[in-house]
């Protein structure tokens, strides 16, 4: 028996040495005498610092979850930074990598601390790890604060994500509580005083009970009865297929059509001599080679150039230089050659392409700047192109611009009148509105249903992630504007779709299994 105990102790020492080495950088020294579970095994300074370690873990987890769910809007984030810094870079991807590294680091420290406590060892976190903990805590809090101030709508995305991920986050939280039951039971059962046991076990059981009951208040439109799911939302290519070709170019819209999109979205600017063309930015700096051709005019408004000047610019080479998306589709050699030779696209040609393929179109129409010849006749000029030059069938045009709407209805009664904000149903019907074009953060299955009852459909933009598209599908959206037609077209049903019966079984089995495991751990 003595030999067996000595052998066990000899084999156990390398494990403790390894834990202490990684946590305290003490590879040769560690506490030989175990502290009894339930008693304080840390100095006051370490007891004060341990909550900071837990706080750093929590804040880094929140930031990592928030930023990973924000992937749908990475392009907007990078575009915002481009506008402020003057050069394009995938800052969103860098931020995701940094967040993942910091979370992994702080998680390892917390796991090491829990293992050392379970072994009855005192905590001596090395000063370098303490600095690292402060850095993780400071970075996470600062990043959350800055994003909340500059990009507060992202919290709406997080709330929407809970409608999809909540059932699975619930299972993950229960699994963590099961793992934590071991050190809790070890310290609580062997504690000398009842008060200490209550202090240890009370909060643990309260959190566990909360997690057991939280599904009662959980809602997800993707948890629904069989046969109640509506049709798949139509796909409208956002500036074409910007992951496969330079945005707002002929190739981009051709790629969108090839992948089966139901509509095309773009942005319209009017040149100085009255030619409507497709351009999202106010300048030509990001999506053309104006730096090489006219280096002194890079900051000039795109509407102040003549159409002849615009035709001289290349609108494709930037696509391979800047790589606007972190997950871009692969292109053949022929596609790359074609993309490199794209030019700025005229509105009339865009409309003819859409009409020939029977695709609906929707576009943001930008009013020209001051002293522009068409500043006060921009809508009239656009209507001339739509009705006279392109001859697109009117029912294919989703008219979004609010200015002079009554005049547009009188001139082109066949247009599908579309509005970019929520409004009372009575007001929409009075203005002959048939479609809402809303940011996806305003998604609400109740509102979608209310408008649909009056034959007003809803389009949400920009939705490119499969989970977000699945949520729009389950919520009853009629269509979505997307950067990823080639990906979303392949979805045959929403992700995470399940019946209430399936979810109840998953919920009950998770709770029963966790109760059984936790009871066994406390009993042993």
C-alpha positions as CSV (number, residue, x, y, z in Angstrom):
1,X,0.0,0.0,0.0
2,X,2.8,2.4,0.9
3,X,4.6,1.6,-2.3
4,X,1.5,2.2,-4.3
5,X,1.0,5.6,-2.6
6,X,4.6,6.6,-3.3
7,X,4.3,5.5,-6.9
8,X,1.1,7.5,-7.3
9,X,2.7,10.6,-5.8
10,X,5.7,10.2,-8.0
11,X,3.6,9.9,-11.1
12,X,1.4,12.8,-10.0
13,X,4.2,15.3,-9.4
14,X,5.1,15.9,-13.1
15,X,1.5,16.8,-13.7
16,X,1.5,19.4,-10.9
17,X,4.9,20.7,-12.0
18,X,3.6,21.2,-15.5
19,X,0.6,23.1,-14.3
20,X,2.6,25.3,-12.0
21,X,5.2,25.8,-14.7
22,X,2.8,27.1,-17.3
23,X,0.8,29.2,-14.7
24,X,3.6,30.5,-12.4
25,X,6.7,29.8,-14.5
26,X,8.0,27.7,-11.6
27,X,9.1,24.5,-13.3
28,X,11.1,23.1,-10.4
29,X,9.3,24.5,-7.3
30,X,5.7,24.0,-6.4
31,X,3.7,23.5,-3.2
32,X,4.5,20.0,-1.9
33,X,1.9,20.1,0.7
34,X,-1.7,20.2,-0.5
35,X,-4.1,22.7,0.9
36,X,-7.3,21.1,2.1
37,X,-10.3,21.7,-0.2
38,X,-12.6,24.3,1.1
39,X,-9.9,26.3,2.8
40,X,-8.3,29.4,1.3
41,X,-5.2,28.3,-0.7
42,X,-4.2,31.7,-2.1
43,X,-2.6,34.8,-0.7
44,X,-4.7,37.9,-0.6
45,X,-3.1,39.4,-3.6
46,X,-3.8,36.3,-5.7
47,X,-7.4,36.2,-4.4
48,X,-7.9,39.8,-5.6
49,X,-6.4,39.1,-9.0
50,X,-8.4,35.9,-9.7
51,X,-11.7,37.8,-10.3
52,X,-9.8,39.9,-12.8
53,X,-8.7,36.8,-14.6
54,X,-12.4,35.6,-14.7
55,X,-13.5,39.1,-15.8
56,X,-10.9,39.1,-18.7
57,X,-12.2,35.7,-19.8
58,X,-15.9,36.9,-19.8
59,X,-15.2,40.2,-21.6
60,X,-12.9,38.5,-24.2
61,X,-15.6,35.8,-24.7
62,X,-18.3,38.5,-25.3
63,X,-16.1,40.4,-27.7
64,X,-15.1,37.2,-29.6
65,X,-18.8,36.2,-29.9
66,X,-19.9,39.6,-31.0
67,X,-17.2,40.0,-33.6
68,X,-17.6,36.5,-35.0
69,X,-21.3,37.1,-35.4
70,X,-20.5,40.4,-37.1
71,X,-18.9,38.6,-40.1
72,X,-21.8,39.6,-42.2
73,X,-20.8,43.2,-42.0
74,X,-17.0,42.9,-42.2
75,X,-17.0,44.6,-45.6
76,X,-18.8,47.6,-44.1
77,X,-16.3,47.8,-41.3
78,X,-13.4,47.7,-43.7
79,X,-15.1,50.3,-46.0
80,X,-15.5,52.6,-42.9
81,X,-11.8,52.3,-42.1
82,X,-11.0,52.9,-45.8
83,X,-12.9,56.2,-45.7
84,X,-10.9,57.3,-42.6
85,X,-7.5,55.9,-43.4
86,X,-7.4,56.3,-47.2
87,X,-6.2,52.8,-48.0
88,X,-7.9,49.4,-48.1
89,X,-7.1,46.6,-45.7
90,X,-9.0,43.7,-44.2
91,X,-8.9,45.1,-40.6
92,X,-12.0,43.0,-39.8
93,X,-10.1,39.8,-40.3
94,X,-7.1,41.0,-38.3
95,X,-9.4,41.9,-35.4
96,X,-11.1,38.5,-35.5
97,X,-7.7,36.7,-35.3
98,X,-6.5,38.9,-32.5
99,X,-9.7,38.3,-30.5
100,X,-9.4,34.5,-31.0
101,X,-5.8,34.5,-29.9
102,X,-6.5,36.6,-26.8
103,X,-9.5,34.5,-25.8
104,X,-7.5,31.3,-26.2
105,X,-4.7,32.7,-24.1
106,X,-6.9,33.8,-21.2
107,X,-8.9,30.6,-21.4
108,X,-5.8,28.5,-20.9
109,X,-4.8,30.6,-17.9
110,X,-8.2,30.1,-16.3
111,X,-8.1,26.3,-17.0
112,X,-4.7,26.1,-15.4
113,X,-5.9,28.0,-12.4
114,X,-8.9,25.8,-11.9
115,X,-6.7,22.7,-12.2
116,X,-4.2,24.0,-9.6
117,X,-7.0,24.8,-7.2
118,X,-8.5,21.4,-7.7
119,X,-5.0,19.9,-6.8
120,X,-4.9,22.1,-3.6
121,X,-2.1,24.2,-4.9
122,X,-1.6,27.9,-4.2
123,X,-2.0,30.3,-7.1
124,X,1.1,32.3,-8.0
125,X,0.3,33.9,-11.4
126,X,3.6,35.1,-13.0
127,X,3.9,38.8,-13.5
128,X,4.1,38.4,-17.3
129,X,0.7,36.6,-17.3
130,X,-0.7,39.4,-15.1
131,X,0.3,41.9,-17.6
132,X,-1.2,39.7,-20.3
133,X,-4.5,39.5,-18.3
134,X,-4.6,43.3,-18.0
135,X,-4.0,43.6,-21.8
136,X,-6.7,41.2,-22.6
137,X,-9.2,42.9,-20.3
138,X,-8.2,46.3,-21.5
139,X,-8.4,45.4,-25.1
140,X,-11.7,43.6,-24.8
141,X,-13.4,46.5,-22.9
142,X,-11.9,49.1,-25.2
143,X,-12.9,47.3,-28.3
144,X,-16.5,46.7,-27.1
145,X,-16.8,50.4,-26.1
146,X,-15.5,51.7,-29.4
147,X,-17.7,49.4,-31.5
148,X,-20.7,50.3,-29.3
149,X,-20.1,54.0,-30.0
150,X,-19.2,53.8,-33.7
151,X,-21.2,50.7,-34.7
152,X,-23.9,50.3,-32.1
153,X,-26.3,48.5,-34.5
154,X,-24.0,45.5,-34.2
155,X,-25.6,44.7,-30.9
156,X,-28.8,44.2,-32.8
157,X,-27.0,41.6,-34.9
158,X,-26.0,39.9,-31.6
159,X,-29.6,39.8,-30.4
160,X,-30.7,38.4,-33.8
161,X,-28.0,35.7,-33.5
162,X,-29.5,34.5,-30.2
163,X,-32.6,33.5,-32.1
164,X,-30.5,31.0,-33.9
165,X,-27.7,30.1,-31.5
166,X,-29.5,30.2,-28.1
167,X,-30.5,26.5,-28.1
168,X,-26.9,25.5,-28.7
169,X,-25.4,28.1,-26.4
170,X,-27.7,26.7,-23.7
171,X,-26.2,23.2,-24.2
172,X,-22.7,24.7,-24.1
173,X,-23.5,26.5,-20.8
174,X,-24.9,23.4,-19.2
175,X,-21.7,21.5,-20.3
176,X,-19.5,24.1,-18.6
177,X,-21.6,23.8,-15.4
178,X,-21.1,20.1,-15.5
179,X,-17.3,20.5,-15.7
180,X,-17.3,23.1,-12.9
181,X,-19.2,20.7,-10.7
182,X,-16.1,18.8,-10.0
183,X,-14.0,21.5,-8.3
184,X,-17.2,22.9,-6.7
185,X,-18.1,19.5,-5.2
186,X,-14.4,18.9,-4.1
187,X,-14.2,22.2,-2.2
188,X,-17.8,22.3,-0.8
189,X,-18.1,18.7,0.5
190,X,-14.8,18.9,2.4
191,X,-15.3,22.4,3.8
192,X,-15.2,22.6,7.6
193,X,-18.1,25.1,8.0
194,X,-21.6,25.0,6.7
195,X,-21.4,28.7,5.8
196,X,-18.5,28.0,3.5
197,X,-20.4,25.2,1.8
198,X,-23.4,27.5,1.2
199,X,-21.2,30.2,-0.2
200,X,-19.6,27.8,-2.6
201,X,-22.7,25.7,-3.6
202,X,-25.4,28.4,-3.4
203,X,-24.4,30.6,-6.4
204,X,-23.5,27.4,-8.4
205,X,-27.0,25.9,-7.9
206,X,-28.7,29.3,-8.6
207,X,-26.9,29.6,-12.0
208,X,-27.6,26.0,-12.8
209,X,-31.4,26.4,-12.0
210,X,-31.5,29.6,-14.2
211,X,-29.9,27.7,-17.1
212,X,-32.4,24.8,-16.7
213,X,-35.3,27.1,-16.9
214,X,-34.1,29.7,-19.5
215,X,-35.5,27.8,-22.5
216,X,-39.0,28.6,-21.2
217,X,-38.4,32.2,-22.3
218,X,-36.5,31.3,-25.5
219,X,-37.8,32.2,-28.9
220,X,-36.6,31.3,-32.4
221,X,-38.6,31.5,-35.6
222,X,-36.6,28.5,-36.8
223,X,-38.3,26.3,-34.1
224,X,-41.6,25.7,-35.9
225,X,-44.0,22.9,-36.8
226,X,-43.5,20.9,-40.0
227,X,-45.1,22.4,-43.0
228,X,-45.3,26.0,-41.7
229,X,-42.1,27.2,-43.3
230,X,-42.6,29.8,-46.0
231,X,-40.9,29.9,-49.5
232,X,-37.2,30.6,-49.8
233,X,-36.5,34.3,-50.0
234,X,-35.6,35.6,-53.4
235,X,-32.0,36.7,-53.9
236,X,-31.0,40.1,-55.1
237,X,-27.3,40.6,-55.9
238,X,-25.8,43.5,-54.0
239,X,-23.8,45.4,-56.6
240,X,-23.9,42.2,-58.5
241,X,-21.6,39.4,-57.2
242,X,-18.9,41.4,-55.4
243,X,-17.2,38.3,-54.1
244,X,-16.7,36.9,-57.6
245,X,-16.1,40.1,-59.7
246,X,-15.5,43.8,-59.3
247,X,-18.7,45.4,-57.9
248,X,-21.1,47.3,-60.1
249,X,-19.5,46.1,-63.3
250,X,-21.0,44.2,-66.2
251,X,-19.1,41.0,-65.2
252,X,-20.4,41.3,-61.6
253,X,-24.0,41.3,-62.8
254,X,-23.4,38.5,-65.3
255,X,-22.0,36.4,-62.5
256,X,-25.1,37.1,-60.4
257,X,-27.4,36.0,-63.2
258,X,-25.3,32.8,-63.8
259,X,-25.8,31.8,-60.2
260,X,-29.5,32.2,-60.4
261,X,-30.2,35.5,-58.6
262,X,-33.8,36.8,-58.9
263,X,-32.8,40.5,-58.9
264,X,-30.0,43.0,-59.2
265,X,-29.1,45.9,-56.9
266,X,-26.8,48.8,-57.7
267,X,-26.0,52.5,-57.0
268,X,-26.6,55.2,-59.6
269,X,-24.6,58.5,-60.0
270,X,-25.1,61.0,-62.9
271,X,-22.0,62.2,-64.7
272,X,-21.4,65.9,-65.4
273,X,-22.8,65.6,-68.9
274,X,-25.9,63.7,-67.8
275,X,-25.1,60.1,-68.2
276,X,-26.3,57.9,-65.3
277,X,-23.6,55.3,-64.4
278,X,-23.0,52.8,-61.6
279,X,-20.8,53.8,-58.7
280,X,-21.3,53.3,-55.0
281,X,-18.6,55.6,-53.5
282,X,-18.7,59.4,-53.8
283,X,-15.2,59.3,-55.3
284,X,-13.5,57.0,-57.9
285,X,-10.5,56.3,-55.7
286,X,-11.4,52.8,-54.4
287,X,-12.9,51.1,-57.4
288,X,-11.0,52.5,-60.4
289,X,-7.4,53.3,-61.4
290,X,-7.9,57.1,-61.2
291,X,-4.7,57.4,-59.1
292,X,-2.7,56.3,-62.2
293,X,-4.7,58.2,-64.8
294,X,-5.7,61.4,-63.0
295,X,-3.7,61.5,-59.7
296,X,-4.7,65.0,-58.9
297,X,-8.5,64.3,-59.1
298,X,-8.7,61.3,-56.7
299,X,-10.7,63.3,-54.1
300,X,-13.1,64.8,-56.7
301,X,-16.8,63.7,-56.6
302,X,-17.5,61.0,-59.2
303,X,-20.4,63.0,-60.6
304,X,-18.1,65.9,-61.6
305,X,-16.4,63.8,-64.3
306,X,-17.7,63.6,-67.9
307,X,-18.7,60.3,-69.3
308,X,-15.8,60.3,-71.8
309,X,-13.4,60.7,-68.9
310,X,-15.1,57.9,-66.9
311,X,-14.7,55.6,-69.9
312,X,-11.0,55.9,-69.8
313,X,-10.8,54.4,-66.3
314,X,-10.3,50.7,-65.4
315,X,-12.8,49.4,-62.9
316,X,-11.4,45.9,-62.4
317,X,-7.7,45.9,-61.4
318,X,-8.4,47.1,-57.9
319,X,-10.4,43.9,-57.2
320,X,-7.2,41.7,-57.2
321,X,-5.1,44.4,-55.5
322,X,-7.3,45.2,-52.5
323,X,-9.3,41.9,-52.2
324,X,-12.5,43.4,-50.7
325,X,-13.6,40.2,-49.0
326,X,-11.8,37.7,-46.9
327,X,-13.7,34.8,-48.4
328,X,-13.7,35.5,-52.1
329,X,-14.7,32.9,-54.6
330,X,-12.0,31.4,-56.9
331,X,-11.8,32.6,-60.5
332,X,-10.6,30.9,-63.6
333,X,-7.8,32.4,-65.7
334,X,-10.4,33.6,-68.2
335,X,-12.5,35.2,-65.4
336,X,-9.4,37.0,-64.0
337,X,-8.6,38.4,-67.5
338,X,-12.2,39.5,-67.9
339,X,-12.3,41.1,-64.4
340,X,-9.0,43.0,-65.1
341,X,-10.6,44.6,-68.1
342,X,-13.8,45.9,-66.6
343,X,-14.9,49.5,-67.1
344,X,-17.5,51.7,-65.4
345,X,-21.0,50.5,-66.4
346,X,-23.8,52.7,-67.8
347,X,-27.3,52.6,-66.2
348,X,-28.9,52.0,-69.6
349,X,-26.8,49.0,-70.3
350,X,-27.4,47.6,-66.8
351,X,-31.2,47.9,-67.3
352,X,-31.1,46.3,-70.8
353,X,-29.2,43.3,-69.2
354,X,-31.8,43.0,-66.4
355,X,-34.7,43.2,-68.9
356,X,-33.2,40.6,-71.2
357,X,-32.8,38.2,-68.2
358,X,-36.2,39.1,-66.6
359,X,-34.5,40.3,-63.4
360,X,-36.0,43.0,-61.1
361,X,-33.7,45.9,-60.3
362,X,-33.4,48.2,-57.3
363,X,-31.0,51.0,-56.9
364,X,-29.9,53.9,-54.7
365,X,-30.0,57.1,-56.7
366,X,-27.5,59.7,-55.6
367,X,-28.3,63.4,-56.1
368,X,-25.4,65.3,-57.8
369,X,-23.5,67.9,-55.7
370,X,-23.9,71.6,-55.8
371,X,-23.2,73.4,-59.1
372,X,-23.8,70.2,-61.0
373,X,-25.9,70.7,-64.2
374,X,-28.4,68.0,-63.3
375,X,-28.6,68.7,-59.6
376,X,-32.3,69.7,-59.8
377,X,-33.2,67.4,-62.7
378,X,-31.5,64.2,-61.6
379,X,-34.8,62.3,-61.2
380,X,-36.1,63.4,-64.6
381,X,-32.9,62.5,-66.3
382,X,-32.9,59.0,-64.6
383,X,-36.5,58.5,-65.7
384,X,-35.6,59.4,-69.3
385,X,-33.0,56.7,-69.3
386,X,-35.3,54.1,-67.8
387,X,-38.3,54.8,-69.9
388,X,-36.8,55.9,-73.2
389,X,-33.2,54.6,-73.6
390,X,-33.3,51.2,-71.9
391,X,-37.0,50.4,-72.4
392,X,-37.0,48.0,-69.5
393,X,-40.4,46.6,-68.6
394,X,-41.7,48.9,-65.8
395,X,-42.8,46.1,-63.4
396,X,-39.1,45.0,-63.1
397,X,-38.2,48.4,-61.5
398,X,-38.4,48.7,-57.7
399,X,-38.4,52.5,-57.3
400,X,-36.8,53.4,-54.0
401,X,-36.1,57.1,-54.2
402,X,-38.5,59.1,-52.0
403,X,-38.2,62.5,-53.7
404,X,-40.9,63.4,-56.2
405,X,-42.5,60.0,-55.7
406,X,-46.0,61.2,-56.8
407,X,-44.5,62.6,-60.0
408,X,-42.7,59.3,-60.7
409,X,-46.0,57.4,-60.1
410,X,-47.7,59.6,-62.6
411,X,-45.0,59.2,-65.3
412,X,-44.3,55.5,-64.6
413,X,-47.3,53.9,-63.0
414,X,-45.9,50.4,-63.6
415,X,-42.9,50.8,-61.2
416,X,-43.1,48.8,-58.0
417,X,-43.0,51.6,-55.4
418,X,-40.5,50.7,-52.6
419,X,-39.7,52.5,-49.4
420,X,-36.6,52.2,-47.2
421,X,-38.2,52.6,-43.8
422,X,-41.0,51.1,-41.7
423,X,-44.3,53.1,-41.6
424,X,-47.9,52.5,-40.6
425,X,-49.7,50.2,-43.1
426,X,-52.3,52.8,-43.9
427,X,-49.7,55.3,-45.0
428,X,-48.0,52.7,-47.2
429,X,-51.2,51.8,-48.9
430,X,-52.0,55.5,-49.5
431,X,-48.6,55.9,-51.2
432,X,-49.1,52.7,-53.3
433,X,-46.0,51.1,-51.6
434,X,-45.7,47.4,-52.4
435,X,-42.3,46.6,-50.9
436,X,-40.2,47.6,-47.9
437,X,-36.4,47.7,-48.3
438,X,-35.0,47.5,-44.7
439,X,-31.7,46.9,-43.0
440,X,-31.6,43.3,-41.7
441,X,-31.2,44.7,-38.1
442,X,-34.9,45.7,-38.4
443,X,-36.0,42.1,-39.0
444,X,-39.1,41.1,-37.1
445,X,-41.3,38.2,-38.0
446,X,-44.3,40.0,-36.5
447,X,-43.8,43.0,-38.7
448,X,-43.2,40.9,-41.8
449,X,-46.4,39.1,-41.2
450,X,-48.3,42.3,-40.6
451,X,-47.2,43.9,-43.8
452,X,-47.7,40.7,-45.8
453,X,-51.3,40.6,-44.8
454,X,-51.7,43.8,-46.8
455,X,-49.7,42.4,-49.8
456,X,-46.6,44.5,-48.9
457,X,-43.5,42.4,-49.2
458,X,-40.2,42.9,-47.3
459,X,-36.6,42.9,-48.6
460,X,-33.7,42.9,-46.1
461,X,-30.1,44.1,-46.9
462,X,-27.3,43.1,-46.8
463,X,-27.5,39.4,-45.8
464,X,-24.6,37.2,-46.8
465,X,-24.1,34.8,-43.9
466,X,-26.0,31.5,-44.1
467,X,-27.2,31.8,-40.5
468,X,-28.6,35.3,-41.1
469,X,-30.3,34.2,-44.3
470,X,-31.8,31.2,-42.5
471,X,-33.2,33.6,-39.9
472,X,-34.7,35.8,-42.6
473,X,-36.2,32.7,-44.3
474,X,-37.8,31.4,-41.0
475,X,-39.1,34.9,-40.3
476,X,-41.0,35.1,-43.6
477,X,-38.9,37.6,-45.6
478,X,-39.8,37.8,-49.2
479,X,-36.3,38.6,-50.5
480,X,-32.8,39.6,-49.4
481,X,-30.0,41.6,-50.9
482,X,-26.8,39.7,-50.7
483,X,-23.1,39.7,-51.6
484,X,-23.1,35.9,-51.7
485,X,-25.7,34.7,-54.2
486,X,-23.4,31.8,-55.1
487,X,-23.5,30.5,-51.5
488,X,-27.1,31.2,-50.5
489,X,-28.5,29.7,-53.7
490,X,-27.3,26.3,-52.6
491,X,-29.2,26.3,-49.3
492,X,-32.1,23.9,-49.6
493,X,-33.5,24.7,-46.1
494,X,-32.7,27.0,-43.2
495,X,-29.9,26.1,-40.9
496,X,-30.8,25.1,-37.3
497,X,-34.4,24.4,-38.4
498,X,-36.2,22.1,-35.9
499,X,-39.7,21.3,-34.6
500,X,-40.8,22.3,-31.1
501,X,-40.9,18.6,-30.2
502,X,-37.3,18.1,-31.3
503,X,-36.2,21.1,-29.3
504,X,-38.1,19.9,-26.2
505,X,-36.4,16.5,-26.4
506,X,-33.0,18.2,-26.8
507,X,-33.7,20.5,-23.9
508,X,-35.0,17.7,-21.5
509,X,-32.2,15.3,-22.4
510,X,-29.6,17.9,-21.8
511,X,-31.0,18.9,-18.4
512,X,-31.5,15.2,-17.3
513,X,-28.0,14.2,-18.4
514,X,-26.4,17.1,-16.6
515,X,-28.4,16.5,-13.4
516,X,-27.3,12.8,-13.5
517,X,-23.6,13.7,-14.0
518,X,-23.6,16.5,-11.4
519,X,-25.3,14.2,-8.9
520,X,-22.7,11.5,-9.5
521,X,-19.8,13.9,-9.1
522,X,-21.2,15.3,-5.8
523,X,-21.9,11.8,-4.6
524,X,-18.4,10.5,-5.3
